[in-house]
Amino acid sequence: MPTVIKPHLLLAVALGLGCTLVHAATPGVETAAFDKIVDATVARYQLPGIAVGVIENGQIVYTRTVGETVAGSGQKITPRTLFKIASNSKAMTTALLGRLVDQGKLRWDDPVTKYLPQFRMNDPWVTANMRVADLLTHASGLPEGGGDLMLWPEPNNFTREDIIHGLRFIKPDYSFRSDYQYDNLLYVVAGEVAAAAGGASYETLMQREVFEPLGLGRCQVGAWNRDTVGDVATPHRRDNGRNVAMSEDAAVPAITSAAAGGIRCDLTDMLSWARNWLVPTSAQLKWLSPVQRDVLQAPHMLIPVSAQRRAWDNTHVMAYGYGWRMADVDGQWNVWHTGTLNGMYSMLSLLPDRKSGFVLMINGEADDARTVLSEVLMKHFTAPDDTRDVRWYADALEQQAKQRPPSSSAPDTSAQRPASTTELARWSGQYRDPWFGDITLCPRGGKMHLAAAKSPMLAGTVMRLGDRYLVDWNDPADLDAWLDFHAATGSQPITLRMAKVNPLGDFSFDYEDLDLQRVGDCR
């Protein structure tokens, strides 16, 4: 059995959890209060669409859907509208693994190489000592978001085999099991461990072992068709104050990232999933044993507590389990996870001791909106007399943003212009990174273009801004990147280093981890 940091031991140094439960208001009053919270959030952040559900003492007491699947389409969000739940998929992946443990097909302490003999990390000792459990706690040594460019942007041509092979080339950022740095690749590996132990593909196992037994009939994983399934939310980005839908084909392919963040579900199924954790039936306790439920939602790796969480939530301890985060909030134990995936935001938050919690899913850029809405919904349970509302939290986040140093903000790039092919001629050619593969920097149509061989969405024009170069990707949803060239020295070829233009951009655009070396001329 893996080492578990017991929640009650963590809270012994924090706050006692012997809190008196607050009786719910009458349904009409409570519904109106929730409506006010949701409406204020939608209005403040101009969200294209949202689905929200609240569970109190095991019962669903509130559901609300607002907005459209595609902004301006007139197609309303409903409780059956599918959203990308992104990293909330991780808890479903760990539940699948827990099922396999219950069935005797897997042990948490098994070495990963028992199931995937080809698996390698950068350090041979880590390879030999990496347990199945270590894939799940974000303490492997990988840098934050390390290797995520093999997963996103989608679609791309990286396979799960590519990821397992590429891990050996990603240099560690810290020592094994010593720190928490969020990663996604090892959840993809975990999905492949499940496939090897379970004797079927990850997608088949998820359908058979999780969706079907729990009656999650609308949840989708693997290849499916949007038109056939129907009622699917489209992700949106913000552009000049407008919600702009991001194109998606009718045929949704099976994606490499499924185990880390590739599942879609509707509000009805997400509430059923939540109630399975809060008030499991006897059948559900047979589906996944109490022992494995405790293992999944127990703290396994401590996470630093931010100043904001201390100030807003009186949080003293925070940790990661297997696919779940957890912390004390106003003296009550909270188990939750967020999901973020390019135009889609989600959150599932549980208060297990109260048998209460909430679900929210948004089909637009909504980082602050999710933070604000989840905070106000949480206070309904943990601090019902707290007067801080949507406006207070939204204003606080805006004030924090204004106080950030200029170096942490995205620079003004409005003066950029296309770089000439002449000035970049000495740097043109084919470049290779050992895990990401090939990138070409070659003239096309009188301009210099950068393109990744296995990630077609990462293609764009090289621009000049002052004395620096950057790539302006064709897809506006991708984070632009600085390009810094270094001349050949001795046996060292020309190298290219990349970095996010916006230093606060999504860590999954991990250009900084690339080690690109020139390997040939343009063809």
N, C-alpha and C positions, 0 to 999 in steps of 0.2 A: 504494500500500500504506500503511495507517495506521501511525502511529508506534508502535513496540513497545519496551517496556523489557525488555531481554533478561534472562531469569532468572539467567544466570551472572554478569551485571554486577551485579545486585542482591546476589547472594550473595558477590560479591567483597568487599563491605563487611559481610558477615555471617559465616556459617560455611561452610567447605568441605563439599562433598557427597560426598567420597570415603570413605563409610562402609562398613565391612565388613558384609555381610548376615549376619543371624543365622539359622542353620539351624532349621527348624521342628521342634517336638517331634513325637513319634509321634502319629498321628491320635487315638488314644484319650485321651491326656493332654491334647492341645490342645483337643479337643471338651469335655472336662470343665472345662477352664479357661474357655472361652468360656461354657459353661452357667452357671458360677458367676457370671460378670460379668453376664450377662443376668438371671439369677434375682435377684441382689442389687438390680439397678436396678428391676425390676418390683416387688419387695417394698418397696423404700424409697419409691417414688413411687406405688404402688398403681395401676399402669397398667391400663387396660381391655384393651389388646391391643397386640402388637408383632410385627414381622417383622424379622429380622436375617440378613445374609449377609456372609461374609468371603471375600475372594479373596487368595491368597498365591502369588506367582510365576506369576500368570496362571491359576491353578486355583481353583475354588470349593472351599474346604476346610471350610466350616461354613455351615449354614443352621439357623435356629431360628424357630419361631413359637409365641407364647404368648398366651393369653387369647381373647377373644371379639370377634366383629364388632359385637355389641351387648351391653353388659354385662348379665349375667343371663339371656341368651337361650339359652345352651348352644351357639350357633353358633361353632365354633372358627375362629380365624385359621389360614389355610393359606398355602403359598407362592403360591397363585393368588388370594389375597384382594387386591382392589383398594383402594389407599389414595390419597388426594389427595397428590401429591408437591409441590404448591404451587410455590414458586419454583425447585425443581429443574426445572420446566418451561422455565425460561429457557435452559438449556443445550440443550434440544431445539430451541427457537426459533432459537438462533444456529447450530446445526448445519444447520437448514433453510436459513438465509441463506447459510451456507457452501456448501451444495449449489448454490444459485442462482449464487453467485460462480464455482464450478467450471464451471457450465454456460454461463457468459458472459452471464447474464441480469441481473447485478447487479455493482456494484463497491462495496467498502467506503467509498471516498472519494466516491461519488456524493452530491449534495445530496438531502436527503429530499424536497424539493419537486419533484424530477424525477419521482418516483413518486406523490406526494400534493401536487398543486399548492395545495390548500386548507390545507395545514399552516402553522400560525403559532405562534411562541413569543411571549412578552410583549415581547421586544426584537426589532425588525426585523433588526438585524445578526445576532443569533443565528439567527433564522429562515433568513437567506440562507446562513449558514455551517454550519448543522447538517448533518453528514454522516450517512450510514447508521450508520457506526461509532459516532458520538456518541450514538446512541439506546441503546447497550448498556453504557456504562461508568459510569453514575451520576455524571456530571460536567457536567450540562446547565445547572446553576443552579437547578433546581427544589429546593424544600425537601424534607427527608426525608419520604418518603411523600406528597409533594404531590399533591393531587387524588385520593387513594385512595378517598375517599368516593364517587367515581363508579364504583368497582369493588366495594367491600364496604361494608356487609353484603349478601350475596346471599340471595334474588334481588332485583334492582332493574331499573329501566327505562332505565338509561343505555345508549346504544349506542356503538359505536366511533366513529361520526361525532360523537357528543356529546363524546367525549374529545378528538378532534382539534380540534374547535371550542373546547372549554373551555380548552385549554392556553394560549391567548393571554391569558387573564385571570388566570392564576396568576403572582403576582409572584415574581421570582427571589430566592433567599436568599443567593446568592454569584455571583461572576462566572463566565462560561462557561469550562469546562475547568480551573478553578482548584482544585476541591475535590471530595471524594467525599461525596455524600449519596444514599443509596439511594432509588430511585423505581421505580414499577411502570408508570406511564402510558406511558412511552416504549417499553417492551417491547410494549405493545398497539399502539403506532404501528409498531414494527418488524414486528409480525405483519401489519399492513396493507400495509407496504412489500413484504413477501414476497408477499402476495396480488396486489399490482399487478404486480410483476416476474414472478411465476410464472403469472399468468393464471388463477388459481383461488382459492377461499377459503382462508384460513389452515388451517381444519380439513381440507379436502381435500388440501392440500399436505402437511400433517403426516402424514396417513395414507399418502399416496402416496410421499413422498420420505424419510420417516424410519421410521415403524412397519413398513411392508411390507418394505422392503429389509433391515431389521435383524431381521425376524422377531419384532417386539414385538407379538404377536398379542392380548394382553390389554389393552394400553394403550388408554385411551379419551380422546377429545377430541370436542367438539361435542355434539350431542343423542344420547342413548342411554337405554336402559331398565334400571334396576337389576335388575328381576326376570328379564328376558331374559338379561342378561349373567351375573348370579348371583355370589355370593361377594364382596360389597362391604362394606368396613368403614365403620361409621357414626362420625362424629366425636362426641366427648364433652366435656362441661365438668365441672368439679368443683363440687359444691354440698354444703356441710356434710359434707365428707369422703367423699362418694359420687361415683361416675362416672355422670353423667346423659346419656343419649343425646340428641343434637340431631336434630330431625326432618328427614327428607329425603324428598321425593316419589319414587315409583317412576320417573316420567318425569324424567330429568335433562335440563334444557334446554341448548342452546348458550349459553355465557356470554361476556360481553364480555372478561373477564380471561384468556381461554384462553392467549394467548401469554406472559403474565406469570406465571401460576400456576394454570392451569385443567386440567392433565392428571392423569389417574389411571393408575397402573400397579401391577402386583403385584411380589412379590419376585423371581420368576423372570425377568421381563423387565428389572427394574432391574439385576440381576446381569449379564444379557446386554448391557445398555447400558453398564455399567461395563467389562466385558471388551473391548468394542469400542474403548475408549480405552486400555486397558492392553496388550492383545495382539491388535491388529486382524488379521484374516485378509486375504489378498490381495484377496478380494472386497470387504471393508469398506474397504480402502485405495483401491479404485476408487470405492466409494460416496462417500467423502469423502477428498480428497487429503491427503497429508502436509503440504503447504503450508498448507491451510486448518485442519487440526488444530493446527498450530503457532500460527497466528494466534489461534484461539479460546482456547487455553490459555496464551497468553503474557500477561505483565503489561502492561496499558495505562494503568491509573490507580492510583497509590499510595493505600493506606488507612492511617490512623494505627494503630499497634500499641498495644493496651491493656496496662496494667500486668499484668493477669491473664495474657495470652498470653505476655508476657515472662517472668513468674515460672513459669508452668506448662510452657511449651513452648520456652523459650529462643528465642523468635521475634525476629528482627531486622528483617525486612521483610515487608510484606503488601500485596497488590495485587488489583485486579480485572481480569479479562480480558474476554471476551465471554461472559457467562453463567456464569462460573466465578470463584471466589475462589482465592487462592494465597498461600502463605507458607512460610518455612522452619520446620520443627518438629524440634527436637533435631538440627539439621544436615541434615535430609532435606527434599526439596521436596514439598509437599503441595498438591494441587489439589482443591477441594471446593466444595460449595454446600449450603445448608440450605433447608428449606421450612417455612413456618409459615402455617397457614390455619385459624383458628378451630376448634380441636378436633382438628387434625391436625398432626403434626410429622414431618419427614423429614430425612435427611442422606445424601449420597453423597460419600465421601472417597476420594481416590486418591493413591497414592505412585507416580508414573509410573516413576521410576528402579528401583523394586523390583518393578514389575508387580503391585502389591498394593493392597488397599483394602477398604472395607466399605460396606454399605448398611444403613440402619435406617429403619423407618417405624412411627409410633405413632399410634393413633386416640384420643388423649386430650390433655388439657393437660399438656405435657411439656417446657417450656422447660429447666428444670434437669435433668430426666432425660436429655434429648438431649445436653446439655453434658457431663454426667458420663459417660454411656455412651460417647460418641464419644471422650472424653479417654482413658478406660481402654483402649478398643480401639486407639486410635492408639499408646499406649505399648507395646502388644504388639509393634509393629514398630519404633518409634523408640527405645525405652528399655526393653528387656525385663527389665532388672534393677531397674527402678523399683518400689518396694513400695507406692506410693500406689494404693489400691483405690477401689471405688465409695463406700465409707463415707467415706474421707478427702476425696474431692472433694465429695461431698454436704454433709458437715459444713462444708467451706470455703465453699461457696456460702451456706449458712445463716448463717455467721458474718459474711460480707460484707453480707448483707441486714440483720442486726442493727446493723451499724455505719453504715448510711446515715443521713443527717440526717433529722429528722422532716419537713422540708419536701419531701422527695423521696418520701414515702410517701403512700398513699391515706388521707384523713381518715376518721374514724368518722362515718358518715352514718346511724347507727341512730336518731337523734332526728329525722330528717326527717319532715315532715307535708305533706299536700297543700296547696298554696298556694290561697288563695281566689280566686275569679274577680273579686271586688271589688278586691282589692289589686293585681291585674295588669291591671285594665281599661284603664288608660292605655297599656299596652304591647301590648295584644292587636291582632291584625291579620295581614296577609300580609307576609312578608319575602322578599327576593330577593337571592341571590348570583349574580354574573355567570357562574360556572362550575357551581355546584351547583344553581342554579335556585331554586324557591320552597319556603318553609317557612311553615306556618300556625301561629299561636298563638291558639287560640280556645277558648271555653268549650264543654264537652260533658258532660252528665250531672252538672252541678254542680261540675265540676273544670276546670282549665285544661289543655288538651292541646297538645302540639307534634307536628307531623307534616311529614315531607319529602315533596314531591309525587312525585319520581322514585325515592325509596328507601323503599318501604312498610315495611321493617323498622325504620326510624328513626321510630318513633312512640311517644309515652309521655306520662306525667303530669308536670306541673311541680310540684316539691316545694319546700318552704322549709326551710332549715337555718340557724338563727340569723338573720342579716341577709342571707343569700345565697339565690339560687334555683338549682335544678338540675333536669335532666330525668331521670326514672327511666324508661328505655325499657321497653316491653312485653317485648322479647326480652332475657332476662338475659345473653345472650352479648355484647350491645353495651355499650361503655364509657359510663357515665353522664357527662353534661357539665354544667359550670357555665353559667349564663345570666347575662350582665351587660348590662343595658339602659342606653342613653345617650340623654338627651333631645335633641330637635331643637334645633339652633342655627343661626340665620340660614337659609341655603338648605340646610343639612344636615338630612336627615330623622332620625327616630328610628332608632337602630342597635342591633343585637344582636351581641354578641361571645360566642363559646363557647370552652370549654377543657375538656380531660379532667379529671375529678375526680381520677383516679389519674394523677399526673404521669409515672409509669413505664409507663403503659398503651401498648398497641400503637400505633406511630406511624401506622398506616393510618387510625386514627380521628383525622384531622387537622382537628378542629373549629377549631383556632386559625387556620387559613388562610382561614376563611370571613369574608366581609365582607357581612353581612346588613343590608339597609336596608329600612325599612318602606315598602311600596308601595301598601297599601290596607287597608280594613277587613275584618273577618270577614264571610263571606257566610252 
